[in-house]
Amino acid sequence: MGMYFEPKYSQGRRLLTKLIAVMSLGDDTYDNYATYEELAPFTEAIERWDIDLVSNLPECMQKLYALYRYRFDEIEEAFAAGGRPFGAVYAKK
């Protein structure tokens, strides 16, 4: 974060902070709270970016997946508003 101290990068800092928070939740879920049987379809849903694959998962994992999608959509909108609509596509891949 120290390299983006200028005020013009405030939006980038906010988006990066939100993304790190979501990724931390995902990391904790993988490390501590989910079984392999739950993680396999969850991972596949993230890799394919397919919301239909999470319908059989526990509610907490469905909410985490929805949060992932929400944050990446937020990032995509921010990139599009800044004239770089292709930026979030790379992050999703």
C-alpha positions, 0 to 999 in steps of 0.5 A, a space after each residue: 500500500 505504501 507505493 500508492 500513497 498519492 490521493 489520485 490512487 485512493 480508489 485503487 487502495 479502497 478496492 484492493 483493501 476490499 479484495 484482500 478482505 474477501 480473499 482472507 475470508 476465502 483463505 480462512 474458509 479453505 484452511 479451517 471451516 470447510 470439508 474437501 467435499 464442500 470445497 471441490 464444488 466451491 472451487 469449481 464454481 469460482 474457477 468457472 464463475 458459475 453461480 449455479 454450482 453453489 446451490 448445493 453448498 452450505 449457506 455460508 459458502 453461498 454467501 462467500 461466493 456471492 461476496 466474491 462476485 459482488 466485489 469483482 463486479 464492483 472492481 469491474 465497474 470501477 475499471 469501466 468507469 476509469 476507461 479500462 473495462 478489460 481490467 477485471 476480466 484478467 482478475 476473474 481469469 
